[in-house]
Amino acid sequence: MMFAVAAVALLVAMLLASVRAVLGPTIYDRILAVNVFGTKALLLIDVLGVLTDRPEFLDIAIVYALINFIATIAIMKFFRFSHLGQPHGGDNLGDL
């Protein structure tokens, strides 16, 4: 029963994060809201794994957490520098 209440609370938190992602005021608020949504989804996977007595859900949640973290860092880097790889200017390391 307690895990079912936790699942409902996580769904409410995910709804609130979705609202923040849509309303936003800045792009960084939206990115943070999507990251929070991903973290709550990770917790929901864990809770559902406990409710259904399937411990392999924990492995799926760990992979999901790594993907969520890497995607957040990549999106933040893209919005900060406008590229993910080598810069387009004369900022080459070969010039040293």
Secondary structure, DSSP 4 states (H G I P E B T S, - for coil): -HHHHHHHHHHHHHHHHHHHHHH-SSHHHHHHHHHHHHHHHHHHHHHHHHHTT-THHHHHHHHHHHHHHHHHHHHHHHHHHS-SSS-SSS--GGG-
